[in-house]
Amino acid sequence: MEISTYRNEVEYNKTITLINEEEEIIRLYAEFQSLIVSGEEISEENYIEQNVKAASL
């Protein structure tokens, strides 16, 4: 599992765009997918980190 954090959503989107434009990454990802055992899958999910502070009672 890989977890990456970014300063904000703009930085995240900028980075993902750059990654998706790299021919070598695209080729390596395709090779990786071809090795996956059937029934397993790769998933990518985006999460937003939030600071939540409990209210004082």
C-alpha positions as CSV (number, residue, x, y, z in Angstrom):
1,M,0.0,0.0,0.0
2,E,1.2,3.5,-0.8
3,I,-0.1,6.6,0.9
4,S,0.9,10.0,-0.4
5,T,-0.1,13.4,1.1
6,Y,-0.2,16.7,-0.6
7,R,-0.5,20.3,0.6
8,N,-3.9,20.8,-1.1
9,E,-6.1,19.4,-3.8
10,V,-4.5,21.7,-6.5
11,E,-1.1,20.2,-5.8
12,Y,-2.6,16.7,-5.8
13,N,-4.2,17.2,-9.2
14,K,-1.1,18.8,-10.6
15,T,1.0,15.8,-9.5
16,I,-1.5,13.2,-10.9
17,T,-1.5,15.0,-14.2
18,L,2.3,14.9,-14.4
19,I,2.3,11.2,-13.5
20,N,-0.3,10.3,-16.0
21,E,1.8,12.0,-18.8
22,E,4.9,9.9,-18.2
23,E,5.2,7.2,-20.8
24,E,7.5,5.0,-18.7
25,I,5.0,5.0,-15.8
26,I,2.1,4.2,-18.2
27,R,4.2,1.2,-19.6
28,L,5.2,-0.1,-16.2
29,Y,1.7,0.2,-14.9
30,A,0.4,-1.8,-17.8
31,E,3.0,-4.5,-17.2
32,F,2.1,-4.6,-13.5
33,Q,-1.6,-5.0,-14.3
34,S,-0.7,-8.0,-16.6
35,L,0.8,-9.8,-13.6
36,I,-2.1,-9.5,-11.3
37,V,-3.8,-12.8,-10.4
38,S,-7.4,-12.9,-11.5
39,G,-9.9,-11.8,-8.9
40,E,-7.6,-9.2,-7.5
41,E,-7.7,-5.6,-8.7
42,I,-5.9,-2.3,-8.3
43,S,-7.9,0.6,-6.9
44,E,-7.0,4.2,-6.3
45,E,-9.0,6.3,-3.9
46,N,-8.8,9.9,-3.1
47,Y,-9.3,11.0,0.5
48,I,-9.4,14.5,2.0
49,E,-7.6,14.8,5.3
50,Q,-9.5,17.0,7.8
51,N,-8.6,18.4,11.1
52,V,-11.4,17.8,13.5
53,K,-11.2,19.2,17.0
54,A,-13.6,18.1,19.7
55,A,-15.7,20.9,21.1
56,S,-15.0,21.6,24.8
57,L,-17.9,20.8,27.1
